Each structure stands twice: as C-alpha cells, then as structure tokens.
Amino acid sequence: MAPSARTRKAASGASRRRRRPGRRPRRRIGPLRAVAVSLAILAFGFGVFVGRTVVRLDRVVTERFEGQLFRIPSRVFAAPTILYPGQELKVVDLRSTLERLGYRRESSERVAEPGAYHESAGRVRASLRGFRHPTRAQNPRRIEVRLRGSRIHAIRDLDAGREIAAVMLEPEPIGAFYGVERAQRELVRLDELPPHLEDAVLAVEDQRFERHSGIDWLRVLGAAWANVRAGDIRQGGSTLTQQLVKNFFLTPERTLSRKLQEAVMALIVEARYDKDAILEAYLNEIYLGQRGSTAVHGMGEASRFFFGKPASALSVEESALLAGLIQSPNSISPFRHPERALSRRDLVLDLMFEQGRIDEETHGQARARPLALAPPTTEPRDTRYFLDALRSQLPEVYDEKLLTSGGLSIYSTLDLRLQQRAAEALRIGLEQLEKTYPDLKREGARQLQGCLVALRPQTGEILALVGGRDYGDSQFNRCTQARRPAGSVFKPFVYLAALEARNGDPVITLASTLDDSPLTVRTPAGNWSPANYDRQFHGAVSVRDALERSLNVATARLGQRVGIDRIVDMARRLGIESPLAPVPSLALGAADLSPLELARAYATVGNGGIRPDVRSFEDLVDGEGNALERRSIAFERVLNPATAYLGISLLEGVVDRGTARALRSGGLNGAVAGKTGTSDDSNDVWFAGFTPELVAVVWVGFDEPATLRHSASRMALPIWLRFMRAATGGTVRGSFAVPPGIRRLDIDPETGALALAGCPRRRTEYFLQGTEPQFTCPEGSLFVRDRDGEVEGIVDHLFNRWIRGLFQ
C-alpha cells in the first residue's frame, strides 16, 4: 500500500531534521547521576524545611519565654478573721478557721514553725504566718488564745510576752477567676527556695541537668537499652528541659514528630536561656496534683497545698516528697495514698544521699520523720454567687483576659464564716419547707428557690451572698439579678415618709392613730380596694399596731395622706433604684425590687439615716504587690438620725410583738429590728432585718412565679433566724443608740395623750423634739418642760424643784 500524503510529509520532515547541519545528538543522563541530583534536591528541600521549622519553633519559644511566661488566675481572698477578748468561740469557730487556712495541729505546745497550732484545755497556741496586704500586712507571730467558758478571755503575744487587744489571721482564699485550664500556681523565684528543693528535683528527675545541653544522650541510650531488655517502654530519656518544653508547648501523645519537636525546642531553650531561668520556669510549671477541680501547678502552690507553708520554708523531707510527686502526682498523692507517698519520698532521699547532695545525718533524720501534712483544703463551693457579683462590680478595665491570666490579688469584703452559715441556713431552710409543705416540692429547674444577702450597715460591705440553693444547678443570682414584688417589706418606707418633718410638722407621730376601715381609691385602671391578710378590718389602730400587724388598709390610707411622691422620694433616698410606679398600691409594696437594694435600704435605716455604697471588694493588687485600686468607704446622709431612730423603734416592735415575734421565741436575744413581707399574690415572701452590726434579707419563691400559700413568718423568717443565730451565737451585741433630737415620753396608748401622774394606762414612746403630744392624761392636767425639753406634770415639777432646793 502506498504511503499517505501525511505519512510522506512526516517522513520528509524527519529526513530534513536529520540532515540539518550543526545539531548534536541529545545525551541520556546516567542512573547514578540522576540519583545524585535527586538527593541534592531532596537535601536542599529538607534543609529549607528544617530551617523554616527551626525558625518557627525558635519564634514560639522566645515569644513565650520573653512574653507572659505563666497565665495565673486572679485570686480572691475573704476579709481577715479578727480575734479579740470577749468573742464567742462558736461565732469565730477558731479550730475550723485554722484548718481551712491549712494550719497543722501539733502535739507540742512550742508551735515554733509558722502554720502550726496546739490545742489544750482552756487555750489554743498558734504560730501565725505573716501575710502581705495593702493596708493590714502582718509579720509572723506566736500567740496564745486563752478561753473562759464559751468566750475568748485573753490573747497573749508569746514572742513579746504581753497581752494584746486583738489579732488578725491571714485572709482566706475563697476562689479565683480561672481560664479554661483551671490551673492555679503561686510563682516563686529560684533564689527564694531552699537549695535542697533544687537538689531533690534534680536527683530524681535530671541528675545531669548542669552538664547536658537540653538532651542527655547517655540517658537516652540507657533508657533505650532498658526498654529493649524489658520488651516494653519502661523508662523515658527526657531531660528536665524536655519536660518543660512538653508542658509549655506540646501535647502529651508519644509520636515521633512530637519527640523531634521536643528535642529541637529543648536545644533552642538551652541555647537561648541559662540554667537558672530554665529550672525556675520548670519549678513553677510542673503539675503536682488536684485541689478539687483545680490543678495545682508549681512548687509554690504545692507547698501551700500539702504543707500549709511557703516554699521557702520547706524542710528536706518535704522537698523530697514534692520532688517525688512529679512522676505521678495523683497516684502518689499523700492525701489518698500516704504509704506510696512515703515510699517515694524515701527513694528521693536515698538518691540525694547517693549523689552526695545531702550528708548521712541529714538523710537519716529526714527518712525517720513521718509525713506531716496540712489539712486538705478545697475552694469553698458556697462562694460562687458572690464571685459572680464581685466580677460585675470590678471596673471594666479588669476584663476577662486580665482576670484569668494577670495574677491579681483581690481582697474582698466577704466574711467566709458568715457565707458558709448563710448557705447552710438557706439550704436547710428550703429543704425543711418542702418537708413541712409537700405542695411546694418540685423537681429540677422548677424547685423552690431563695436567696440570702447580708451587709455591714455602716460600710455597705457584702458579708455574705447566696443567690440560690445550688450554683451547680443554676447560676442565676437571685440576690442581684432578680427583681420581685416587695410586698410588706416596703411598708417601713411609707411610715418613715410620714414620720419625717418636712417643711413643717410630720404627717404622724408614734402617738397617732390610723384608720383601718374599708377603702376604695379610684385609679385610671379602675377602683382599688386593699384588704388585710386576715380579711378583716380593725377600725382605729395605733401607728405601732398598724405596722407590727402589717395592716394593709391602714397603711394604704397613710400612703394617701403622705402622697406617693414623698414615698418614692423616701425609697430613692434610702437606696432603692428599681422603677417605682406612682400608684396607690406602691404603699403596700407593688414594686419589683432586688434583695440587694432592699438590704441597702434597710442598712440605711439601721445606720441612722446614712446610706452606704455597696462594696464587694476593698483592694486590688497586681502580681508584684502594687495596689491597682482601693474601693474606699462611701456614704451619704439622706435621713435625719432622729427620724431614722423612729423607724428603728417601729421595726423593733415588729420583732417584739408583731409578725416577727417568732424571732424571740426562736432564741434570738438583743437589739433586733425587722419586717416580714408577703406579696399581694403570695408568690414571694421576704424577711428583712438588722442588728446594730448586721443587716440581712431573705427572699423565698419560685423562679417562675407560683402561689406559695404560706406567709413570710412561716417561710422566710425561719431561714433568717437560723442564719442570725449562727452569726451572733443567739445574743446580739450592742444596742441602737438614741440620737439627739429624740424625746422619750410616757403616753396613754389608747388616746396618744401625754401620760402624767394619775393616768391609768401608759406606754413609753419616742418623738421628734417639738412633736410631743400637746394634750394630757388625765385630761386637762397642766405640764411644763424643763431645760432639756423633758415634760413633767405641774405638781411633779413643783415637788421636784422643792426636793432639789433642799440639797442645794
């Protein structure tokens, strides 16, 4: 077959190419040369990859070491406990306080070492640790607390050899603002630590640390040979530097790529930083156990946790124990496995002796000592609602990142003992209510709830705050975030507005009577007709009787006389910030208030008309001990002290004779004032009350409003009583001082007339100066006022002048 035109053309072209002059034939590359070229290319690529990897890892290392090396949560401390003669032992709970602080109980009364105490009949000796504080720092000191009966009789400074008026214990840690890792550490410097701690760690973890450059090849070969002989991974060859790198930068899985990164980064760390810096970082980073859900990192934190002392005060055997824990902190924990921990400690001591790090005598003495641990401490669970409230009060500049990594120290106002009593009172109280009234028992998120908040009235410091029955179930803080109908706890504001003399005489005095007869008020929403809790009317009643029995109709009539604007003004001045609708029912508590603002208002009354700002912290200090902020006490006089005292006296009557008289039968003695409150629909019950030193508010109800069917005196008051008995020991200290401008007179309780000689009935009552009754019992009797404004019948006055004249 003849070739096609295309084939002939191609052949002709090929012939011409072969005949083209000057073109050399192409040579083929030999196989060895190809391999060499490929290897060169691969080596170049690998070198570039390794170089870039090393540069990247170097940047990672330097950014960490030369930036923020450790992310330390901000730690929150409670207010310090103060001991003084005359103090009730069960109120201060001295032994529990010392154990919460990590003090060790010793058999010897010498208690030479800080962080130890000895208890015997009639006395407690303690070697107190010193502590840093922006305003109340204290040096270590040894004290003896002498007891007499149930009270502290005297306190003696054993070092100075003299009695002292008071002593302060170190602030207790109550929580921290953690990041996602929930790790806590107390940073230490290498020059602060005892040399034997360094020796113990190097003896067991890396005895050639001073001689290798990040990788100990002898140790690697030895570990490899041991693993080959065992047929399993039994030993690791990591140096201390490699462990640090793994903890700082890498994940814990055992892969070849991770081990290569670890080795490279260890070499970088050793090349860039000296041995002391590496060892210090390691001692602050290493994981050493768990405190509840919080990880204990570093020798400083571990020393506090296990021995209740700073790392600078560790003994040889204590250092050996901490070094021994590094291998497996949880399986060798001295709290859970003391035999394993003791065995591991002795092994470290043996290694220290064999390597010449301690002498024979020190080795023998340390090995002979038993484990001496501080009581295990955990962060209190009862403080979480308070910590949330504290976070919200911190200035905006202390954001989430700074709080979780800046290592701030926040000295709060919380009294940890009162906080625990408050949490217990609320929990037990709600459980007992559910047992007593089974119809209140609900499950899950629908269960009965409550809150309790306590303040110091003079300063506004939050001493206790429990925002619900279980923070784990609900983080909603009912003390600060919830606003519920106040009911009758609002009524004292109405009476104070009526008792205050503004631009003339007050609307009422405590000798006045109120009308408790049916009332109808026309409003834009329709007619409003209040009713009493007992569904009855009581006619003419005294002012005291109206508040002590919490009569709605009499109070509503009083609100009409006073005017809603003046009631709103009084509530605002006392500290109520929530919206207040100017409607007639406001006089009976038709306003949604938070328990915290209600506590502030009652604190203002109890503080003689001085309104405090609410505080949750006093000082905020950075990691270097520099004060960043101090929340000073702030207050404002908003009510005449004499008017405030009339309100106090009324509320004392509620406790002595009225709806809160169960406080007296329940064993609470002393100066107590308070008011029960039940909302109009019975969905919310309250008790708000105060003593000269403490104000507390309790609320009980359901988160989704539902009728409780029971009064505040049966539901909220018992919880308040349980808390206050625990807080005071059952006897309240001090009294409500009568201020200038108050006149104390006897009156006829039926008519309110001034009771003179011959009046068949009498009751002592208080008046603002110039508002005393102007008519008398018996009617028509004459009276005079002396130079102090006191009132006497004319006959009594003349007789007293005659008697005084006989002795002049």
Rosetta blueprint (number, residue, H / E / L):
1 M L
2 A L
3 P L
4 S L
5 A H
6 R H
7 T H
8 R H
9 K H
10 A H
11 A H
12 S H
13 G H
14 A H
15 S H
16 R H
17 R H
18 R H
19 R H
20 R L
21 P L
22 G L
23 R L
24 R L
25 P L
26 R L
27 R L
28 R L
29 I L
30 G L
31 P H
32 L H
33 R H
34 A H
35 V H
36 A H
37 V H
38 S H
39 L H
40 A H
41 I H
42 L H
43 A H
44 F H
45 G H
46 F H
47 G H
48 V H
49 F H
50 V H
51 G H
52 R H
53 T H
54 V H
55 V H
56 R H
57 L H
58 D H
59 R H
60 V H
61 V H
62 T H
63 E H
64 R H
65 F H
66 E L
67 G L
68 Q L
69 L L
70 F L
71 R L
72 I E
73 P L
74 S E
75 R E
76 V E
77 F E
78 A L
79 A L
80 P L
81 T L
82 I E
83 L E
84 Y L
85 P L
86 G L
87 Q L
88 E E
89 L H
90 K H
91 V H
92 V H
93 D L
94 L H
95 R H
96 S H
97 T H
98 L H
99 E H
100 R H
101 L L
102 G L
103 Y L
104 R E
105 R E
106 E L
107 S L
108 S L
109 E L
110 R L
111 V L
112 A L
113 E L
114 P L
115 G L
116 A E
117 Y E
118 H E
119 E E
120 S E
121 A L
122 G L
123 R E
124 V E
125 R E
126 A E
127 S E
128 L E
129 R L
130 G L
131 F E
132 R L
133 H L
134 P L
135 T L
136 R L
137 A L
138 Q E
139 N L
140 P L
141 R E
142 R E
143 I E
144 E E
145 V E
146 R E
147 L E
148 R E
149 G L
150 S L
151 R E
152 I E
153 H E
154 A E
155 I E
156 R E
157 D E
158 L L
159 D L
160 A L
161 G L
162 R E
163 E E
164 I E
165 A L
166 A L
167 V E
168 M E
169 L L
170 E L
171 P L
172 E L
173 P E
174 I E
175 G E
176 A E
177 F E
178 Y L
179 G L
180 V L
181 E L
182 R L
183 A E
184 Q E
185 R E
186 E L
187 L L
188 V L
189 R L
190 L H
191 D H
192 E H
193 L L
194 P L
195 P H
196 H H
197 L H
198 E H
199 D H
200 A H
201 V H
202 L H
203 A H
204 V H
205 E H
206 D L
207 Q L
208 R L
209 F L
210 E L
211 R L
212 H L
213 S L
214 G L
215 I L
216 D L
217 W H
218 L H
219 R H
220 V H
221 L H
222 G H
223 A H
224 A H
225 W H
226 A H
227 N H
228 V H
229 R H
230 A H
231 G L
232 D L
233 I L
234 R L
235 Q L
236 G L
237 G L
238 S L
239 T L
240 L H
241 T H
242 Q H
243 Q H
244 L H
245 V H
246 K H
247 N H
248 F H
249 F H
250 L L
251 T L
252 P L
253 E L
254 R L
255 T L
256 L H
257 S H
258 R H
259 K H
260 L H
261 Q H
262 E H
263 A H
264 V H
265 M H
266 A H
267 L H
268 I H
269 V H
270 E H
271 A H
272 R H
273 Y L
274 D L
275 K H
276 D H
277 A H
278 I H
279 L H
280 E H
281 A H
282 Y H
283 L H
284 N H
285 E H
286 I L
287 Y E
288 L E
289 G E
290 Q E
291 R E
292 G L
293 S L
294 T E
295 A E
296 V E
297 H E
298 G H
299 M H
300 G H
301 E H
302 A H
303 S H
304 R H
305 F H
306 F H
307 F H
308 G L
309 K L
310 P L
311 A H
312 S H
313 A H
314 L L
315 S L
316 V H
317 E H
318 E H
319 S H
320 A H
321 L H
322 L H
323 A H
324 G H
325 L H
326 I L
327 Q L
328 S L
329 P L
330 N L
331 S L
332 I L
333 S L
334 P L
335 F L
336 R L
337 H L
338 P H
339 E H
340 R H
341 A H
342 L H
343 S H
344 R H
345 R H
346 D H
347 L H
348 V H
349 L H
350 D H
351 L H
352 M H
353 F H
354 E H
355 Q L
356 G L
357 R L
358 I L
359 D L
360 E H
361 E H
362 T H
363 H H
364 G H
365 Q H
366 A H
367 R H
368 A H
369 R L
370 P L
371 L L
372 A L
373 L L
374 A L
375 P L
376 P L
377 T L
378 T L
379 E L
380 P L
381 R H
382 D H
383 T H
384 R H
385 Y H
386 F H
387 L H
388 D H
389 A H
390 L H
391 R H
392 S H
393 Q H
394 L L
395 P L
396 E L
397 V L
398 Y L
399 D L
400 E H
401 K H
402 L H
403 L H
404 T H
405 S H
406 G E
407 G L
408 L L
409 S E
410 I E
411 Y E
412 S E
413 T L
414 L L
415 D L
416 L H
417 R H
418 L H
419 Q H
420 Q H
421 R H
422 A H
423 A H
424 E H
425 A H
426 L H
427 R H
428 I H
429 G H
430 L H
431 E H
432 Q H
433 L H
434 E H
435 K H
436 T H
437 Y L
438 P H
439 D H
440 L H
441 K L
442 R L
443 E L
444 G H
445 A H
446 R H
447 Q L
448 L L
449 Q E
450 G E
451 C E
452 L E
453 V E
454 A E
455 L E
456 R E
457 P L
458 Q L
459 T L
460 G L
461 E E
462 I E
463 L E
464 A E
465 L E
466 V E
467 G L
468 G L
469 R L
470 D L
471 Y L
472 G L
473 D L
474 S L
475 Q L
476 F L
477 N L
478 R L
479 C L
480 T L
481 Q L
482 A L
483 R L
484 R E
485 P E
486 A L
487 G H
488 S H
489 V H
490 F H
491 K H
492 P H
493 F H
494 V H
495 Y H
496 L H
497 A H
498 A H
499 L H
500 E L
501 A L
502 R L
503 N L
504 G L
505 D L
506 P L
507 V L
508 I L
509 T L
510 L L
511 A L
512 S L
513 T E
514 L E
515 D E
516 D E
517 S L
518 P L
519 L L
520 T L
521 V E
522 R E
523 T E
524 P L
525 A L
526 G E
527 N E
528 W E
529 S L
530 P L
531 A L
532 N L
533 Y L
534 D L
535 R L
536 Q L
537 F L
538 H L
539 G E
540 A E
541 V E
542 S E
543 V H
544 R H
545 D H
546 A H
547 L H
548 E H
549 R L
550 S L
551 L L
552 N H
553 V H
554 A H
555 T H
556 A H
557 R H
558 L H
559 G H
560 Q H
561 R H
562 V H
563 G L
564 I H
565 D H
566 R H
567 I H
568 V H
569 D H
570 M H
571 A H
572 R H
573 R H
574 L H
575 G L
576 I L
577 E L
578 S L
579 P L
580 L L
581 A L
582 P L
583 V L
584 P H
585 S H
586 L H
587 A H
588 L H
589 G L
590 A L
591 A L
592 D E
593 L E
594 S L
595 P H
596 L H
597 E H
598 L H
599 A H
600 R H
601 A H
602 Y H
603 A H
604 T H
605 V H
606 G H
607 N L
608 G L
609 G L
610 I E
611 R E
612 P E
613 D L
614 V L
615 R E
616 S L
617 F E
618 E E
619 D E
620 L E
621 V E
622 D L
623 G L
624 E L
625 G L
626 N L
627 A E
628 L E
629 E E
630 R E
631 R L
632 S L
633 I L
634 A L
635 F E
636 E E
637 R E
638 V L
639 L L
640 N L
641 P H
642 A H
643 T H
644 A H
645 Y H
646 L H
647 G H
648 I H
649 S H
650 L H
651 L H
652 E H
653 G H
654 V H
655 V H
656 D H
657 R H
658 G L
659 T L
660 A L
661 R L
662 A H
663 L H
664 R H
665 S H
666 G L
667 G L
668 L L
669 N E
670 G L
671 A L
672 V L
673 A E
674 G E
675 K E
676 T E
677 G E
678 T E
679 S L
680 D L
681 D L
682 S L
683 N L
684 D E
685 V E
686 W E
687 F E
688 A E
689 G E
690 F E
691 T L
692 P L
693 E L
694 L L
695 V E
696 A E
697 V E
698 V E
699 W E
700 V E
701 G E
702 F L
703 D L
704 E L
705 P L
706 A L
707 T L
708 L L
709 R L
710 H L
711 S L
712 A H
713 S H
714 R H
715 M H
716 A H
717 L H
718 P H
719 I H
720 W H
721 L H
722 R H
723 F H
724 M H
725 R H
726 A H
727 A H
728 T H
729 G L
730 G L
731 T E
732 V L
733 R L
734 G L
735 S L
736 F L
737 A L
738 V L
739 P L
740 P L
741 G L
742 I E
743 R E
744 R E
745 L E
746 D E
747 I E
748 D L
749 P L
750 E L
751 T L
752 G L
753 A L
754 L E
755 A E
756 L L
757 A L
758 G L
759 C L
760 P L
761 R L
762 R L
763 R E
764 T E
765 E E
766 Y E
767 F E
768 L E
769 Q L
770 G L
771 T L
772 E L
773 P L
774 Q L
775 F L
776 T E
777 C E
778 P L
779 E L
780 G L
781 S L
782 L L
783 F E
784 V E
785 R E
786 D L
787 R L
788 D L
789 G L
790 E L
791 V E
792 E E
793 G E
794 I H
795 V H
796 D H
797 H H
798 L H
799 F H
800 N H
801 R H
802 W H
803 I H
804 R H
805 G H
806 L H
807 F L
808 Q L
